[in-house]
């Protein structure tokens, strides 16, 4: 368990569930139309500790471990994914790099500010020519005296327009010489040479902002090398991504649960020829497939998180959970639109938004194809050892 007892955690989860369902769900249209999460919701989330729920309590976080993290993620997935996206990078791939690999000075400088929500950290890994596989990285970092100088371009960087800190992956030497040659750097957003592009217009997930980030001759102190070690970078990326995959899987389960609930409500109330459509067997079959997927996904996420925390499986399990749960959420959302019929295709109907929102889950933090390679390759390598 994390540093939070089961009883205390139940209280936290219940508060988050109530916040999501009473404060955020009624404002989903507002978030989508403004393409932004309202400030009052952001402030409430910060006051509840959501910007640091997975950061250690010594830095002002709630100190939840991954088994608790996924329970919160399933609650947060129930509404607009833009809400979770605001604080997802602080708790997830960016914050965890600092927790696991940062020096004492780096943690002291940044973690409390991340946990409070004063600073948003962005994880700058993906590039136009290097997506799910970091080995193709082209952003460079070269040592000049007691500085590092970074050059390169990143794309699809979550929270870039509001970030105060970029956790940047860059190549310190060509690939293949020895090791991966990838290191991680802390780059404050106001450093000269950092340029954030306009936020992307996406198919869905309105209010969750992503953008390109260019680094042109960006000079930072040598002390900003994460862990003070060039070799830590690739490990940091892989460790953070594996943990993040379990979190995304849980988020997918939460969204699928919402799509199922919307479908059941619609089936029980909408009529066709004077009968609720839920009495039709083919509609019941669709509901049954949705329910089965949600139950399987939830069990898989909980089991995977427990095995991650115990150290039993931190590679194949996370990839399998992300692969299954995100593909499942896509199917459940598709069935939800079908059950709603023509109304499911109308803007401002929850399942239409969900259908667009979940499409991204199979792409980011490693595509479904990359997860299959990790799972299949891992099994074969283990058998050959």
LUMBA-433590 format. One record per residue (C-alpha): residue in three letters; x, y, z; residue number from 1. Coordinates in pm, 1 decimal. Each point is the difference from the previous one (the first is absolute). Example, Ala and Ser with C-alpha at 12.3 -4.5 7.8 and 13.67 -1.06 7.14 Angstrom:
BEGIN
ALA,1230.0,-450.0,780.0,1
SER,137.0,344.0,-66.0,2
This chain:
BEGIN
UNK,0.0,0.0,0.0,1
UNK,98.5,364.5,-31.8,2
UNK,52.4,218.6,303.5,3
UNK,-378.3,44.0,7.0,4
UNK,-206.9,-254.4,192.9,5
UNK,-284.8,-184.1,-170.1,6
UNK,-251.6,189.1,213.9,7
UNK,148.1,342.0,-77.6,8
UNK,20.3,-90.8,-365.4,9
UNK,-368.9,-94.6,-12.2,10
UNK,-76.7,349.6,128.9,11
UNK,219.9,158.1,-270.1,12
UNK,-157.9,-213.6,-272.1,13
UNK,-352.7,87.4,115.7,14
UNK,85.3,372.8,-4.4,15
UNK,139.9,-28.7,-353.1,16
UNK,-302.5,-198.8,-115.5,17
UNK,-236.1,263.3,139.7,18
UNK,203.6,285.2,-151.9,19
UNK,3.5,-169.7,-342.4,20
UNK,-368.5,-86.3,-6.5,21
UNK,-152.4,309.4,161.2,22
UNK,241.3,276.4,-106.8,23
UNK,162.3,-109.9,-326.3,24
UNK,-253.6,-221.1,-181.7,25
UNK,-261.9,281.4,-17.7,26
UNK,261.9,226.9,-162.3,27
UNK,133.1,-233.4,-268.4,28
UNK,-164.7,200.1,-279.8,29
UNK,149.3,320.4,138.2,30
UNK,349.3,-158.1,-0.4,31
UNK,-45.0,-129.9,-354.8,32
UNK,-135.3,327.8,-140.1,33
UNK,263.5,219.0,166.0,34
UNK,274.6,-258.3,-70.3,35
UNK,115.1,73.0,354.2,36
UNK,-57.0,-114.7,357.3,37
UNK,-152.5,287.3,203.2,38
UNK,230.5,157.5,259.1,39
UNK,-234.3,-75.7,288.6,40
UNK,15.7,-373.6,-77.3,41
UNK,378.4,19.2,-27.7,42
UNK,18.8,176.0,338.2,43
UNK,-227.3,-260.7,160.5,44
UNK,215.7,-279.4,-140.2,45
UNK,313.4,167.3,138.3,46
UNK,-159.5,51.4,342.0,47
UNK,-89.9,-370.0,11.8,48
UNK,363.4,-91.7,-61.0,49
UNK,-60.3,-142.4,-346.3,50
UNK,308.6,165.5,-150.8,51
UNK,212.9,-217.8,228.2,52
UNK,-205.7,-306.4,89.2,53
UNK,273.9,-239.6,-119.9,54
UNK,294.2,206.5,129.1,55
UNK,155.5,-88.2,340.1,56
UNK,-157.0,162.8,305.5,57
UNK,339.4,142.9,108.2,58
UNK,-36.5,240.4,-295.5,59
UNK,-361.7,87.0,73.7,60
UNK,-151.4,-271.2,-218.1,61
UNK,-257.6,-255.5,112.4,62
UNK,247.9,-286.0,-44.3,63
UNK,-233.4,-244.2,-175.4,64
UNK,156.8,-312.9,-145.1,65
UNK,-100.8,-140.8,-337.6,66
UNK,-274.7,-225.6,141.7,67
UNK,-164.3,314.3,140.8,68
UNK,88.6,211.9,-304.2,69
UNK,-199.7,-230.0,-229.9,70
UNK,-307.5,21.5,224.1,71
UNK,10.3,380.6,-31.6,72
UNK,65.1,-26.4,-374.7,73
UNK,-315.1,-209.3,-41.8,74
UNK,-195.1,280.8,172.5,75
UNK,167.5,273.1,-207.9,76
UNK,-68.6,-189.4,-323.2,77
UNK,-371.7,35.7,67.2,78
UNK,-4.2,360.2,-123.2,79
UNK,176.3,221.1,-253.6,80
UNK,356.5,-129.7,-26.5,81
UNK,120.7,360.9,-8.7,82
UNK,-42.6,21.5,378.1,83
UNK,246.6,-281.2,68.1,84
UNK,232.9,127.8,-269.1,85
UNK,58.1,325.5,194.4,86
UNK,172.7,-180.4,285.1,87
UNK,78.6,-329.1,-173.5,88
UNK,354.8,96.4,-98.6,89
UNK,88.1,122.0,352.5,90
UNK,-101.5,-330.8,156.3,91
UNK,97.5,-214.2,-293.2,92
UNK,271.3,-9.6,-256.7,93
UNK,164.2,337.1,88.2,94
UNK,-29.4,-7.0,379.5,95
UNK,100.9,-365.1,32.0,96
UNK,327.8,66.3,-184.4,97
UNK,92.5,249.6,272.7,98
UNK,-115.0,-230.0,280.0,99
UNK,192.3,-301.7,-131.2,100
UNK,306.4,158.1,-159.8,101
UNK,31.9,361.8,119.6,102
UNK,282.5,118.2,222.9,103
UNK,-82.9,127.5,349.9,104
UNK,41.1,357.6,-124.7,105
UNK,-226.2,-58.6,-302.1,106
UNK,-273.0,-152.8,215.0,107
UNK,30.6,282.6,250.0,108
UNK,-31.9,262.0,-268.7,109
UNK,-299.7,-142.8,-184.1,110
UNK,-205.9,-270.4,173.5,111
UNK,-185.6,217.5,253.0,112
UNK,-92.0,244.3,-274.8,113
UNK,-127.0,-286.8,-216.3,114
UNK,-202.3,-152.1,284.8,115
UNK,-171.4,330.9,79.1,116
UNK,-80.6,71.5,-364.3,117
UNK,206.7,317.8,5.5,118
UNK,205.5,-147.4,-286.1,119
UNK,-116.7,-234.1,-275.9,120
UNK,269.6,-231.6,-135.3,121
UNK,-3.7,-125.6,-359.5,122
UNK,163.7,-320.4,-122.8,123
UNK,182.4,89.4,-322.2,124
UNK,87.9,-330.2,-166.9,125
UNK,-195.7,-34.8,-327.4,126
UNK,146.8,151.1,-316.8,127
UNK,-120.9,31.9,-359.6,128
UNK,229.4,-291.9,-91.3,129
UNK,-6.2,-197.0,327.2,130
UNK,-327.2,-98.8,163.1,131
UNK,-60.7,-311.4,206.8,132
UNK,362.2,-114.1,-36.9,133
UNK,237.8,248.7,165.1,134
UNK,303.5,-160.0,-169.9,135
UNK,-54.2,221.2,-308.2,136
UNK,42.8,322.2,199.3,137
UNK,158.8,292.2,-187.2,138
UNK,-5.1,281.8,257.0,139
UNK,362.0,52.7,107.4,140
UNK,172.7,120.4,315.5,141
UNK,366.7,98.8,-6.9,142
UNK,218.0,82.3,298.4,143
UNK,160.1,346.2,4.0,144
UNK,196.3,67.7,317.1,145
UNK,-244.2,-17.2,290.4,146
UNK,-304.1,24.3,-228.6,147
UNK,-194.5,-221.0,-236.8,148
UNK,-132.0,141.4,-327.9,149
UNK,-316.9,-159.5,-146.0,150
UNK,-124.3,10.4,-359.1,151
UNK,-299.0,-177.2,-149.7,152
UNK,-374.2,-14.2,-42.2,153
UNK,-265.7,-191.4,193.6,154
UNK,-364.2,-53.7,-99.6,155
UNK,-333.9,-95.5,163.4,156
UNK,139.1,111.5,336.6,157
UNK,-279.9,-12.5,258.4,158
UNK,-42.2,316.1,209.4,159
UNK,278.7,179.5,-189.8,160
UNK,-196.7,329.3,-25.4,161
UNK,-41.3,18.4,380.2,162
UNK,321.8,-172.0,109.4,163
UNK,249.0,163.3,234.3,164
UNK,247.3,-286.1,-37.7,165
UNK,91.5,-229.0,-288.4,166
UNK,150.7,-341.7,69.5,167
UNK,190.4,-32.1,-327.3,168
UNK,151.9,-312.1,-153.4,169
UNK,302.0,71.0,-218.0,170
UNK,282.9,-189.2,-161.2,171
UNK,348.1,69.0,143.2,172
UNK,177.9,-221.8,-255.8,173
UNK,-93.0,-199.9,-310.5,174
UNK,-207.0,-314.2,53.6,175
UNK,176.7,-331.8,13.2,176
UNK,344.9,118.5,118.3,177
UNK,-60.2,-137.9,349.3,178
UNK,-334.0,-0.7,174.5,179
UNK,-281.6,211.9,-142.1,180
UNK,165.3,339.5,30.6,181
UNK,-324.8,156.0,126.3,182
UNK,-1.2,225.1,306.2,183
UNK,-275.1,198.9,175.2,184
UNK,14.8,369.8,78.3,185
UNK,-207.4,243.0,205.4,186
UNK,-76.0,307.0,-209.8,187
UNK,-202.4,281.6,160.5,188
UNK,-255.0,125.2,-252.6,189
UNK,132.3,357.5,18.2,190
UNK,352.8,-100.3,-109.4,191
UNK,108.4,200.0,-309.9,192
UNK,-34.7,-205.0,-318.7,193
UNK,-303.6,-198.2,117.3,194
UNK,-294.3,63.7,-232.4,195
UNK,-343.3,-155.3,45.6,196
UNK,-223.6,-10.7,-307.0,197
UNK,-377.1,60.2,-6.2,198
UNK,-197.2,-280.1,159.5,199
UNK,-107.0,-276.1,-234.4,200
UNK,-357.6,-33.9,-121.2,201
UNK,-85.1,-363.8,55.3,202
UNK,-275.0,-247.8,-86.3,203
UNK,-104.3,-12.9,364.8,204
UNK,119.3,62.4,354.0,205
UNK,-75.7,370.1,-30.9,206
UNK,147.9,188.9,292.0,207
UNK,300.1,-234.4,19.3,208
UNK,265.1,211.1,-162.4,209
UNK,290.7,-134.0,-204.5,210
UNK,247.2,197.1,-209.5,211
UNK,334.9,-6.6,-178.7,212
UNK,299.6,119.1,200.0,213
UNK,320.6,120.1,-167.4,214
UNK,334.0,20.2,180.2,215
UNK,249.2,226.5,-177.5,216
UNK,338.9,40.2,165.3,217
UNK,-164.4,-42.5,340.2,218
UNK,271.0,33.8,266.3,219
UNK,-57.8,-151.4,344.5,220
UNK,232.2,-62.8,296.8,221
UNK,170.8,-340.2,21.6,222
UNK,-192.4,-49.3,327.0,223
UNK,-318.4,-37.2,-210.8,224
UNK,108.6,-341.0,-131.7,225
UNK,-247.7,-235.9,169.2,226
UNK,172.9,-222.3,252.3,227
UNK,332.8,162.8,-88.1,228
UNK,45.2,-299.4,-229.0,229
UNK,-15.9,-19.0,-378.9,230
UNK,-91.8,-369.3,5.7,231
UNK,-315.8,44.6,209.1,232
UNK,-202.4,146.7,-286.2,233
UNK,-115.1,-303.1,-191.6,234
UNK,-72.5,-191.4,321.8,235
UNK,-199.9,297.9,127.4,236
UNK,-206.5,6.5,-319.0,237
UNK,-69.6,-372.5,4.2,238
UNK,-84.8,-13.3,371.5,239
UNK,-230.9,300.8,-17.1,240
UNK,-173.6,-124.7,-313.1,241
UNK,-62.7,-346.6,145.7,242
UNK,-159.5,150.7,310.0,243
UNK,-195.7,244.6,-215.3,244
UNK,-136.7,-284.3,-211.3,245
UNK,-175.0,-153.3,299.9,246
UNK,-145.9,342.4,82.1,247
UNK,-127.6,48.2,-357.6,248
UNK,-153.9,-348.7,9.6,249
UNK,-189.2,98.9,315.8,250
UNK,-111.3,326.1,-158.9,251
UNK,-136.4,-201.9,-294.0,252
UNK,-199.1,-220.6,239.3,253
UNK,-152.8,308.9,163.9,254
UNK,-103.5,142.8,-336.0,255
UNK,-141.3,-334.8,-111.6,256
UNK,-202.8,-17.0,322.7,257
UNK,-147.1,342.1,-79.9,258
UNK,-86.5,-108.0,-355.3,259
UNK,-166.9,-313.2,141.1,260
UNK,-199.3,201.1,255.3,261
UNK,-116.8,243.3,-269.8,262
UNK,-99.3,-298.0,-217.5,263
UNK,-196.5,-174.6,274.7,264
UNK,-184.8,320.7,90.0,265
UNK,-85.6,60.5,-364.9,266
UNK,-110.9,-359.9,-56.4,267
UNK,-225.4,11.2,305.5,268
UNK,-170.5,329.5,-93.7,269
UNK,1.7,39.8,-380.1,270
UNK,-294.3,-165.3,-172.9,271
UNK,-53.4,-149.4,-342.8,272
UNK,-353.2,-91.9,-95.5,273
UNK,-111.2,67.3,356.3,274
UNK,253.3,-236.2,163.0,275
UNK,327.7,89.5,173.5,276
UNK,276.2,-99.9,-241.4,277
UNK,169.6,-181.1,288.2,278
UNK,-264.4,-271.6,-36.8,279
UNK,136.9,-89.0,-342.2,280
UNK,238.5,-294.0,13.9,281
UNK,252.4,144.2,-244.7,282
UNK,28.7,313.0,216.0,283
UNK,45.6,-220.3,307.0,284
UNK,277.5,-185.7,-184.3,285
UNK,185.2,328.7,-56.8,286
UNK,-38.7,92.8,366.5,287
UNK,128.4,-344.1,98.0,288
UNK,312.9,41.5,-211.5,289
UNK,61.9,343.3,151.4,290
UNK,-43.5,-126.1,355.9,291
UNK,228.2,-299.2,-58.2,292
UNK,275.9,221.0,-140.3,293
UNK,-23.3,243.8,291.8,294
UNK,13.0,-277.5,260.8,295
UNK,293.5,-172.6,-170.4,296
UNK,186.0,329.4,-36.0,297
UNK,-52.0,99.2,362.8,298
UNK,125.3,-336.9,127.1,299
UNK,302.3,14.8,-231.1,300
UNK,91.4,353.9,108.5,301
UNK,-20.1,-83.7,370.3,302
UNK,205.3,-316.9,-40.8,303
UNK,260.2,174.6,-217.0,304
UNK,38.2,288.0,248.2,305
UNK,49.1,-243.4,288.9,306
UNK,265.1,-193.1,-193.4,307
UNK,172.4,326.1,-95.2,308
UNK,14.0,118.4,362.2,309
UNK,134.7,-336.5,120.2,310
UNK,265.6,10.3,-272.8,311
UNK,-120.5,-326.9,-149.7,312
UNK,-72.4,141.1,-347.1,313
UNK,83.1,351.6,-113.4,314
UNK,21.6,-60.9,-372.3,315
UNK,-231.7,-251.7,-164.5,316
UNK,-295.0,55.5,235.0,317
UNK,-18.4,379.1,-49.1,318
UNK,11.8,-40.8,-378.4,319
UNK,-266.6,-272.1,4.4,320
UNK,-227.7,209.7,222.0,321
UNK,36.5,308.2,-218.2,322
UNK,-53.2,-201.0,-318.4,323
UNK,-310.6,-180.7,123.9,324
UNK,-166.6,284.1,188.1,325
UNK,44.5,270.1,-263.7,326
UNK,-118.8,-228.2,-280.8,327
UNK,-292.2,-104.5,222.8,328
UNK,-94.4,362.5,67.7,329
UNK,-8.4,62.1,-375.1,330
UNK,-240.3,-289.3,-52.7,331
UNK,-220.3,99.5,294.5,332
UNK,-20.5,359.8,-124.3,333
UNK,-87.9,-120.4,-350.0,334
UNK,-280.7,-218.3,138.6,335
UNK,-121.2,293.6,210.1,336
UNK,-48.5,211.3,-312.8,337
UNK,-179.0,-293.0,-165.6,338
UNK,-236.6,-46.8,295.1,339
UNK,-82.9,371.6,-9.1,340
UNK,-81.5,-21.0,-370.5,341
UNK,-13.6,331.3,-184.2,342
UNK,14.8,202.0,321.2,343
UNK,337.7,-157.6,78.2,344
UNK,144.3,186.5,-296.9,345
UNK,-106.6,341.9,126.3,346
UNK,243.1,241.7,161.4,347
UNK,-72.7,63.2,369.8,348
UNK,-107.2,-361.2,52.8,349
UNK,250.1,-154.5,243.0,350
UNK,67.8,-314.1,-203.5,351
UNK,88.7,202.3,-310.4,352
UNK,270.7,181.8,199.2,353
UNK,119.9,-324.9,158.4,354
UNK,24.0,-165.8,-342.3,355
UNK,243.7,271.6,-111.4,356
UNK,184.7,28.1,333.0,357
UNK,90.8,-368.9,34.8,358
UNK,153.4,-22.4,-346.9,359
UNK,315.4,165.1,134.0,360
UNK,47.2,-261.2,272.3,361
UNK,121.9,-256.6,-255.4,362
UNK,263.6,244.2,-128.5,363
UNK,175.3,179.5,284.0,364
UNK,248.3,-139.7,250.8,365
UNK,77.5,-269.6,-255.1,366
UNK,-237.1,-104.4,-278.5,367
UNK,-183.9,-332.6,10.4,368
UNK,252.9,-126.5,-254.9,369
UNK,294.2,89.0,225.9,370
UNK,-170.4,-175.4,294.1,371
UNK,-35.6,-314.6,-211.2,372
UNK,370.9,12.6,-83.9,373
UNK,93.5,43.4,366.9,374
UNK,-224.5,-291.1,106.3,375
UNK,92.2,-237.9,-282.8,376
UNK,369.9,84.6,0.4,377
UNK,15.0,-26.9,377.8,378
UNK,-156.2,-345.1,0.9,379
UNK,237.1,-131.0,-267.3,380
UNK,308.6,148.0,168.9,381
UNK,-104.5,-154.6,333.6,382
UNK,-45.9,-341.2,-163.6,383
UNK,344.0,16.1,-162.8,384
UNK,183.5,92.9,320.7,385
